[in-house]
Amino acid sequence: MKNPNSNHTDAPCRVRKYPKNWKWGLIFIAPWIIGFAVLQAYPLLMSLYYSFTDFSILKAGKWIGLKNYKDLFTKDKYFWKAFFITIKYSLMSVPMKLVMALAIAMILNMKLKGINLFRTIYYLPSIMGGSVAISILWKFLFMKEGMVNQALSAIGIPSVDWLGSPQIALVSISLLVVWQFGSSMVLFLAGLKNVPTELYEAASVDGATKWRQFISITLPMITPIVFFNLMMQIIHALQEFTSAFIITNGGPNHGTYLLGVKIYEDAFKNLKMGYASASSWILFVTILAVTLVVFKSSDAWVFYNDGGAD
């Protein structure tokens, strides 16, 4: 017998599992799904398969197992040279770029006349990106008779062989990345604007210097931005190709022979696509490992507004 005071009925409750117009959602997201599957997922999986074959552009490959990886680790001396030069390049360019971006962001965070114009000007190099045209321009600037050496000679400083010395050439291509600090700078600037001014006022009352305020207030408050910029720049640096290929072609004496350049030469110059795929996956694992290490270390140095660590 039905309870008259009850709000429930004996009719079965019908629960809709999907929204009424879920098919339209799939239709709208289909271009992205197809693009991801065709342009990213499929090439990624195929490169993994090719890394276990002797596949080249001119002939179908056959399965050779781990031979490509064994040859890379034990027989290819240029692989290890390229690997350590890539690590050295990353350790050199990433800190310089982050320091430059943060320094400029702090300057542009000041209340100055026409500051919006300066912000736009400083961001322009990043709009150009790591294009071939910019790399060619950089090559002309730093060549032996380039504008940089001409400017140094004009003030009495001896010319520097920027692209002729293996050690200095790596610094030269690193400076191109440092020059394109705009994207990191914008993020730092946004983080600086979110730091409460009350903290600086209280620190000034207590007699804290500007440097102490930077160390004790600014840096801790923007560590999430530092963490994000660090991650993105490490990933970008480990995959760098354009500047080393266009400006120095990996030289001199393989001084700028980044892993990206070696992968390109193995694949399209030596037509060893399977071998290049193996190098690519080693690079991918390296990036993944470095990313995990940085993520793990963030527990100790990344802080958020609630005062807790990551």
C-alpha positions in Angstrom: 0.0 0.0 0.0 1.4 3.4 -1.0 2.2 5.7 1.8 0.3 9.0 1.3 3.0 11.0 3.0 5.7 9.7 0.7 7.0 11.8 -2.1 8.2 8.7 -4.1 6.2 6.9 -6.7 6.3 3.3 -7.7 7.3 4.2 -11.3 10.9 3.3 -12.1 13.4 6.1 -12.0 14.8 6.8 -15.5 18.4 8.1 -15.4 19.8 9.8 -18.5 23.4 8.6 -19.0 24.4 11.2 -21.5 23.3 14.8 -22.2 20.5 15.2 -24.7 22.7 16.7 -27.3 25.9 14.7 -26.7 26.1 13.8 -30.5 26.6 17.5 -31.3 29.4 17.6 -28.8 31.2 14.8 -30.6 30.6 16.5 -33.9 32.2 19.7 -32.8 35.2 18.0 -31.2 35.7 15.6 -34.1 38.1 17.9 -36.0 40.4 18.0 -33.0 40.2 14.2 -32.4 40.9 13.5 -36.1 43.8 16.0 -36.1 45.3 14.5 -33.0 44.9 10.9 -34.2 46.3 11.6 -37.7 49.0 14.3 -37.0 50.2 13.3 -33.5 49.1 9.9 -32.2 49.7 7.9 -35.4 53.2 9.5 -36.1 54.2 8.9 -32.5 53.3 5.3 -32.5 54.8 4.7 -36.0 58.1 6.3 -34.9 58.2 3.9 -32.0 57.7 1.0 -34.4 60.3 2.3 -36.8 62.8 2.6 -34.1 62.9 -1.2 -34.0 63.4 -1.5 -37.8 66.0 -0.5 -40.4 63.3 1.6 -42.2 64.4 4.2 -44.6 62.6 6.6 -47.0 63.5 4.5 -50.0 62.8 1.0 -48.8 60.5 -0.8 -46.4 62.1 -1.7 -43.2 62.5 -5.0 -41.5 62.3 -5.8 -37.8 65.8 -5.6 -36.1 64.8 -5.3 -32.5 67.0 -3.3 -30.3 69.9 -3.0 -32.8 69.3 0.7 -33.4 69.5 1.5 -29.7 72.6 -0.7 -29.2 74.4 1.0 -32.0 73.5 4.4 -30.6 74.8 3.6 -27.2 77.9 1.6 -28.1 79.0 2.4 -31.7 77.8 6.0 -32.5 80.3 8.4 -31.0 78.4 11.4 -32.4 75.3 10.4 -30.5 76.9 10.9 -27.1 78.6 14.1 -28.3 75.3 15.5 -29.5 73.5 14.3 -26.3 76.0 16.1 -24.0 76.1 19.2 -26.1 72.3 19.4 -25.9 72.4 19.1 -22.2 75.1 21.7 -22.0 73.1 24.0 -24.3 70.0 23.6 -22.1 72.0 24.3 -18.9 73.4 27.4 -20.5 70.4 28.9 -22.3 67.5 28.1 -19.9 68.9 29.9 -16.8 70.0 32.9 -18.9 66.6 33.2 -20.5 64.7 33.0 -17.2 67.0 35.5 -15.5 66.7 37.9 -18.4 62.9 37.5 -18.6 62.5 38.1 -14.8 64.8 41.1 -14.8 62.9 42.8 -17.7 59.5 41.9 -16.2 60.5 43.6 -12.9 61.5 46.7 -14.9 58.3 46.7 -16.9 56.3 46.3 -13.7 57.4 49.8 -12.6 55.0 52.7 -13.0 56.7 54.6 -15.8 55.4 56.8 -18.5 54.8 54.9 -21.8 55.4 51.6 -20.1 52.8 49.8 -22.3 54.8 50.7 -25.4 58.0 49.3 -23.9 56.1 46.1 -23.0 55.1 45.7 -26.6 58.6 46.4 -27.9 60.2 43.8 -25.6 57.6 41.2 -26.6 58.2 41.6 -30.4 61.2 39.1 -30.6 59.0 36.3 -29.3 56.4 36.9 -31.9 59.0 36.2 -34.6 59.8 32.9 -32.9 62.6 30.5 -33.8 62.1 31.1 -37.5 64.6 30.5 -40.3 64.7 34.2 -41.2 65.7 35.2 -37.6 68.4 32.5 -37.5 69.9 33.8 -40.8 69.8 37.3 -39.4 71.6 36.1 -36.3 74.2 34.4 -38.4 74.9 37.7 -40.3 75.1 39.6 -37.0 77.7 37.3 -35.4 79.8 36.3 -38.4 83.4 37.4 -38.4 82.7 40.6 -40.3 79.2 41.0 -38.8 77.6 44.0 -37.1 78.5 42.7 -33.6 82.2 42.7 -34.3 82.0 46.0 -36.1 80.4 47.5 -33.1 83.1 46.0 -30.8 85.8 47.3 -33.1 84.3 50.8 -33.0 84.8 51.0 -29.2 88.3 49.5 -29.3 87.4 45.9 -28.3 89.0 43.1 -30.4 86.7 41.1 -32.7 85.5 37.7 -31.4 85.1 34.7 -33.6 81.6 34.1 -32.5 80.8 31.2 -34.9 84.3 29.8 -35.5 85.1 28.5 -32.0 83.2 25.5 -30.7 82.8 26.9 -27.2 81.8 30.4 -28.2 79.5 29.2 -31.0 77.3 27.4 -28.5 77.1 30.6 -26.5 76.2 32.5 -29.7 73.2 30.3 -30.5 72.2 30.4 -26.9 71.9 34.1 -27.0 69.3 33.9 -29.8 67.1 31.9 -27.4 67.8 34.4 -24.6 66.8 37.3 -26.9 63.4 35.7 -27.4 62.4 36.0 -23.7 59.0 37.6 -24.4 56.6 34.8 -23.5 58.4 34.0 -20.2 58.5 37.8 -19.5 54.8 38.2 -19.9 54.1 35.3 -17.4 56.6 36.8 -14.9 54.9 40.2 -15.3 51.5 38.7 -14.6 52.9 37.0 -11.5 54.6 40.1 -10.2 51.3 42.0 -10.5 49.6 39.5 -8.3 52.1 40.0 -5.4 50.2 42.0 -2.7 51.7 45.4 -2.2 50.9 45.2 1.5 53.8 42.7 1.9 56.3 45.2 0.5 54.9 48.0 2.6 55.2 45.9 5.8 58.8 44.8 4.8 59.8 48.4 4.3 58.4 49.4 7.7 60.6 46.6 9.2 63.6 48.0 7.4 64.0 45.3 4.7 66.2 46.3 1.8 65.0 45.9 -1.9 67.2 42.8 -2.2 65.7 41.2 0.9 62.2 42.0 -0.3 63.0 40.3 -3.6 64.4 37.2 -1.9 61.8 36.9 0.8 58.7 38.2 -0.9 58.9 38.3 -4.7 60.6 35.0 -5.4 58.4 32.9 -3.1 55.3 34.5 -4.4 56.1 33.8 -8.1 57.6 30.3 -7.8 54.6 28.8 -9.6 55.4 31.0 -12.6 59.1 30.1 -12.3 58.2 26.5 -12.2 56.0 26.7 -15.3 58.6 28.7 -17.3 61.4 26.4 -16.2 59.4 23.4 -17.4 58.5 24.9 -20.8 62.0 26.2 -21.5 63.7 23.0 -20.6 61.4 21.1 -23.0 62.0 23.7 -25.7 65.8 23.7 -25.2 66.2 19.9 -25.4 64.4 19.9 -28.7 66.2 22.9 -30.2 67.1 22.5 -33.9 66.6 25.6 -36.1 69.3 27.9 -34.6 72.0 25.2 -34.6 71.2 24.0 -38.1 70.8 27.3 -39.8 73.5 29.3 -38.0 76.4 26.8 -37.6 75.1 23.6 -39.2 76.3 21.8 -36.1 79.8 23.1 -36.3 82.5 24.1 -35.9 84.0 20.7 -35.1 80.5 19.6 -34.0 80.6 22.2 -31.2 76.9 23.0 -31.7 75.9 19.5 -32.9 72.6 19.3 -31.0 70.6 16.1 -30.9 67.9 17.7 -33.0 70.5 18.3 -35.8 71.7 14.7 -35.5 68.2 13.3 -35.8 67.6 15.4 -38.8 70.8 14.3 -40.6 70.2 10.6 -39.8 66.6 10.8 -41.1 66.9 13.0 -44.2 70.6 13.1 -45.1 71.6 9.5 -44.3 68.1 8.2 -45.0 68.2 6.1 -41.8 64.7 6.8 -40.6 64.5 3.9 -38.1 67.9 5.0 -36.6 66.6 8.5 -36.3 63.4 7.3 -34.7 65.4 5.5 -32.0 67.3 8.8 -31.3 64.0 10.6 -31.1 62.7 8.2 -28.5 65.8 8.5 -26.4 65.3 12.3 -26.5 61.7 11.8 -25.5 62.6 9.6 -22.6 65.3 12.2 -21.5 62.7 15.0 -21.6 60.3 12.8 -19.6 62.9 12.0 -17.0 64.0 15.6 -16.6 60.4 16.7 -16.4 59.7 14.2 -13.6 62.8 15.3 -11.7 61.7 18.9 -11.9 58.2 18.0 -10.9 59.4 16.0 -7.9 61.8 18.8 -6.8 58.9 21.3 -6.9 57.6 20.0 -3.6 60.6 21.8 -1.9 60.5 25.1 -3.6 57.2 25.9 -5.2 54.8 27.7 -3.0 51.3 29.0 -3.5 49.3 31.9 -2.0 47.8 29.7 0.7 51.3 29.3 2.1 51.6 25.6 1.3 54.1 23.9 -0.9 53.2 22.1 -4.1 
